[in-house]
Amino acid sequence: MSRKTLLRAGPLWQGGESPYGPIGQPGPVGGLALPAGFGGRVVARSGHKVAGLTWHAEPDGGACFPDGAGWIYVSNSGLSLVGGASALRLRSGGSIGDAYRILSGTELNRSGGATPWHSWLSCELGPRGRVFECDPYGTRAARPRLTMGRFKHQAAACDPERQVVYLTEGERDGCFYRFRPEDWGDLTEGTLEVLCASGAWEPVPSPAALLKGTRHQVRGARRFDGGDACHYAGGVCFFTTRGDGALWAYDARTSTLDRIAFGGVAGTVAITSAPSGDLYLARRGGRIDVVTPDRTVAPFLRLDGPAGAEPTGLAFTPDGDRLYFSARRGRTGSDTFEVTGPFRNA
């Protein structure tokens, strides 16, 4: 299929007005510009102490988990050698009660994904990267899930309806995978499958092979230019490819794959959804867009300041009242933000 045909294929998303109105002027908090009625604060800063923990550099994938009346925000670190993941425990009013490591001794932990049973999948981007299942509550040790493959892992997204985990691969000729566990809720054993150009899923013979990469084991595997972010919502797994700036939608209900035909979504580096059904896309250059169920795309917030700011780790609290994300700003450091305001509930 030609590149021109791919650009025409798939659902068309149109630019339009945001349900929250226009973005205002940057405020005093990290150059954060928001619509009227919204506010933001920095809850953690790389290299600075938060609740006694020095917050990590290169924050990347993140997720929120319920914790009694409060919640926990988990964040990966994309550093070499000293990556891993950390967690912030927040009380019901939003104050920070604790901060702690949930994964150490790993590297290049770029993205990941939350599971329905409230664990965090932290993915290593190294050539033989692993997926680690971590406890956001800090009581159980993290465990590698080697049957999910040894490759340049980027993100993971759970599909509870089909009981599979989708996985992206950060190679220029990478693949799109799904892991089918023997028992849903236990990722110790299962089958790794790769999406083929035919549209079928085929098992990967040796997910943890030393000599032959997973992407080279199945003839006819479909190739993607640098798999990146991945998020499942409403029967569709959305994922991005960094090399060509594309956004893809795999409809698990019909087993069809489309490339989103709207230039405004190019450069998407993180994806999440709100309880309202709205989708949020983090864009290179420091912007987060909102996509409404009618496929209208509009800017939601903007980060002013040094060029090249990249929002990562988008995650809503379980009630949908707060949005967390980090912003990597190169030499000026990285901040982790909380945004509050009149988010739509339906």
N, C-alpha and C positions, 0 to 999 in steps of 0.2 A: 504493500500500500504506500502511495507516495506521501510526502510530507504535506503537499497541498491538500490532498484528500483528508488527511488526518486533521488538519486545521478546520475543515468544514464539518467534520464528524462530531457527533455527540450533542448534548444539550447546550443550548445557547443561553448564556447568562448576560443580562443587560445592565448597564450602568443606570443608576437612578438616585432618588433621594433617600437618605438614611431615615429610618424610623425615629431616630433620636435627634434629627436636625443637623445643622452644620457644625463642624469642629470650630471651637473658639480659639483664642490666642493662647500661646504656651503659658503655663503657670510656673510658679517658683519651684515645683517639684520635678527635677530632672528634665526640664523642657517638655513636660507632658501637656499636650493640647487635647482637650476633651469637649464633647457637646455640653450644652447648658444642663445643669443639674447633676453632673458627674464630678467626682473628686478622685484624687489619687495620692498615694504616698509610697515612699521607698521602704520596704520591710527588711531588706538585706542588701548589703553592698560587698562586692568581692574584696577580700583582704581585710575586712573589718569584722569586729566581733558582733554577734547577735546571740543573745541569751548564752553567752560564754563560749560559743563556737565561732571560729574564724570561717566566714562564708567563702565558699570555693570560687575560683575563677572559671571563666568559660562556661557559665550556666547554659544548659540546653534544654532537653525535653523535661516536661513536668506534668504533674497531675495532682488533684485534690482528693482527699479521702475523708469520710465522716469520722468524727471522734467525739462521741457523746454529744454535748451541746455545741461543740466546736468542730474544728476540722484540721487536717494536716496537709501542707503543701510540700511535695517532693520535687527535687530538682537534681538533674544529672550534671556532671562536670565533664567537659570535653577535653580536659588536659591529657597530655601524654604522661604515662608512668604513674601519675597521682590523680587519676580521674575519680571514678566512683559516684556516689550520690549522697545527698544530705536532705534533711527534713526540717520543716518549721511546724511546731505545734501551736495553733492559735485558739484562743478561748472564744466563747460565743460572741463577745463584743468586738473581737478582732485583735485584742492585745496578744502579744507573743508570750507563750508560756515556757517554751523549750525549743532547743535546736540541737540536732545530733546527726551523726553519720549513720547511714543504713547500708553502705557499701564502700569497701576500701580494697586496695590491692588490684585494681583494674585500671584500664586506660581508655581514653577516647570514647567515653560514655556519652555519645551525642544525643540520641533520642531514646525512645522506648514507648511504653504504653501501660495503662492500668488494666487490671483484670476485674471481672465482676465479683470475684471473691476477695477484693481489696488487697491485692499485692501489686507491686510495681515491677515491670519488666524493664531492666536497664540493659541497653544494647551497646556493645563495643564495636567501634568502626575499624579496628585493625584488620589486617588481611585474613586472620583466622579468629575473628572476633566471636565472642560468646554472648548469649543471653543469660542474664542473671535475674532470678526471681527474688525480689527483696521484700522485706516486711516494713511498710511505712511506719508502723507503730514502734519499731525498734526493739522488739522482744525476741525475734528469731533471726538467726544468721542467714545471710543471702546464700543462694545455691545456684550453681550453673545448670542450665538446661541444655545439655549438649545435643540431644536429639532434635533440637530446633535448628541445628546446623552450625558449622564453623565457617563464617564468611564475614564480609564487611557489613555488619548489621547496622541499620539506621533506626527504623521505627517498627513498632508492633501495634496491632489493633485487634481487639477481641470481637468476634461475631458470636454472640450467645445463642442466636437462633440456629445457626448451622454448627455451632460448637467447634469453631476453628479460630486460629490466630493468624492474621495476615502479617507479612514481614516484607520490608523493603531492603534493597541491597545497594550500597553506595559505590558501585563500579560503573565505568562508562559503558560496559556491556552487561550490566547487572540484570537480575531477574526479579520477578514478583512471586512470592511464595505464600503458602498457607500451611500451618501446622495443625494436624488433626490428632489431638491427644486420645489415648485409649480410654481415659475417663475424664470427662469435663470437670475442671477444677483441680486436676493433677497433671502437671506438665512434664513429669518425669519420663514418661514413655509415650510414643506416638509416631505418626508418619509425617515426614516433611514432603510437601508436594510443590511443584513449580508450574506456573501458568505457561502453556504452550501457545504458539502462534495459531494453532487450530482452534483455540478457545477451551481446550480440554486441560485438566490438571493431571500431571503425571508424577508418580513417586520419585523422589531423589534416592538413588540406590544406597549412597554412603554419605549421610549428612555431615559426619565428622571426619571425612577422609583427609589424610595427610597430604597426598600427592595430587589429587585431582579435585579442583574446586567444584562446589555444588552447581555453579552456573554452567559447567562444561560436562555435566554427567547425563543430561537428557537431551537427546537430539530433538530439535524443533522447539526448544524453550524460547519464549518471547523475550526480546532484549529491551532494556530501558536505560536511558542516559543518566545514570546517577540517581537511583531511588533515594528519596529523602523522607519527608513527613508522611504520616499515615494516620487516618482516623476513620472509624466506622460509626455510622449513624443512619438509622432508618432504613436498613437493608442495603446501604451503599457504603463501600469502602473507598474513601477519597485518598489519593496519594499523589505526591509531587515528584518530579525529576529535576534535579538541580542543573544538570548539564544543558538542557534545552528550555528550562523555565516553565515546564508544562504542569498542568493540573489534570489528573485522571480520575475517572469515576468508574469503579467496578461494581456493577449492580449484581449483587449475589443472588437476587431473586430470579433474574433472567440469565445469569452467567454471561453478561455482555460488558464490554469495556469501551468507554468513550473518552475522548480527549475533550475537555471543556473548551468550547469555541468562543472565548472572550479574552481579548488581549489584556484586559485589566487584572487578570488573576496571575499573570506571568510573574515569576520571582517569588512565589509563595514558599515560605520556609517553615511554617508551622500551621496546624489546623486544629480547631476544637469546635464543639457545638455546645449551645446553651440548652437548658431544659425547655425553652420556648420553641426549639426547633431551628433557631437561627444558627448559621454556620459563621465562624470567625476565622479569617485568614491573616496570618502575619506575613508582611511583605518586606523584602529587602529595601533598605532605605529608611526604615523606621515608621511604617504605617501598619495599622490593623484595620481590615475591612470587615464589614458585616454583610452576610448574604442571607436574605430573607427566603422563606419557603417558596415565594413566587419567582426566585432566581434573580432578584434585584441585588446588585452589588454596589455598596456605597462605603466611603471612608467612615470609620468609627473613631479612631484616635491617631495622633501623630506624635512622634518624638522629634523635637527640634534639637539642634546641637551638632556635634561632629558628624560629618558625612559617613555613611556606611553602617549606621546603627542597625542592628538586626534583632528584631523581637523573636524570642524563643519561649518554649515552655508554656504555651497558653493553656489555662485550666480554670474552669468555673468551680466554685464551691458547690456542694451537693444541692443547696437550695437555689442556686443560680443568682444570688445577690451580689457576689463579688467575683471579679476576674483577676487572676494572677498571671504574670508573665515576667520574663527577664529581658534585658536589653544589653547585648554585647556591644561595647563602644571602643574596641581596640585598646590603645594605650591609656585612654582615660578611664578604663575600668568598666565594670558591669554592675548594673543595678537590677534588683528584683522588685517589681511594682505590685501594688494592689489597687484596683480600680473599683469604686463603689458608685452606686447611682440607681436610677429607675430602669433597671434592665427589664425587658419584657418577660412576663411569666407565661405567656401563651401566644 
